[in-house]
Amino acid sequence: NPVNHRNFERKLRLKPLG
């Protein structure tokens, strides 16, 4: 699902793994 992928990216941006 493209929408889910977008949401996942948004989550990653909000809480980046660093």
DRENKOL-822209 format. One line per field, with one value per atom (N, C-alpha, C): x, y, z; chain; residue number from 1; atom name. Coordinates in nm, 2 decimals. Layout:
! DRENKOL-822209
xx	[X;...]
yy	[Y;...]
zz	[Z;...]
cadena	[A;...]
num	[NUM;...]
atomo	[CA;...]
//
This chain:
! DRENKOL-822209
xx	[0.08;0.00;0.09;0.07;0.15;0.13;0.00;-0.04;0.04;0.04;0.11;0.25;0.31;0.45;0.48;0.39;0.41;0.40;0.31;0.29;0.42;0.47;0.59;0.71;0.72;0.83;0.81;0.68;0.65;0.69;0.66;0.70;0.85;0.92;1.07;1.12;1.06;1.11;1.08;0.97;0.94;1.03;1.06;1.16;1.26;1.36;1.47;1.56;1.60;1.69;1.83;1.89;2.02;2.10]
yy	[-0.12;0.00;0.13;0.21;0.33;0.43;0.43;0.52;0.48;0.35;0.30;0.33;0.32;0.35;0.49;0.58;0.73;0.75;0.69;0.71;0.66;0.55;0.49;0.59;0.65;0.75;0.87;0.91;1.03;0.99;0.87;0.83;0.83;0.78;0.78;0.92;1.01;1.15;1.21;1.18;1.23;1.18;1.05;0.98;0.91;0.98;0.92;0.83;0.72;0.63;0.68;0.73;0.78;0.75]
zz	[0.00;0.00;0.00;-0.10;-0.11;0.01;0.05;0.16;0.29;0.31;0.43;0.43;0.31;0.29;0.33;0.28;0.31;0.46;0.52;0.67;0.74;0.70;0.76;0.75;0.63;0.61;0.70;0.71;0.80;0.94;0.99;1.12;1.14;1.04;1.04;1.05;0.98;0.98;1.12;1.18;1.31;1.41;1.40;1.49;1.41;1.36;1.28;1.37;1.30;1.37;1.36;1.47;1.46;1.59]
cadena	[A;A;A;A;A;A;A;A;A;A;A;A;A;A;A;A;A;A;A;A;A;A;A;A;A;A;A;A;A;A;A;A;A;A;A;A;A;A;A;A;A;A;A;A;A;A;A;A;A;A;A;A;A;A]
num	[1;1;1;2;2;2;3;3;3;4;4;4;5;5;5;6;6;6;7;7;7;8;8;8;9;9;9;10;10;10;11;11;11;12;12;12;13;13;13;14;14;14;15;15;15;16;16;16;17;17;17;18;18;18]
atomo	[N;CA;C;N;CA;C;N;CA;C;N;CA;C;N;CA;C;N;CA;C;N;CA;C;N;CA;C;N;CA;C;N;CA;C;N;CA;C;N;CA;C;N;CA;C;N;CA;C;N;CA;C;N;CA;C;N;CA;C;N;CA;C]
//
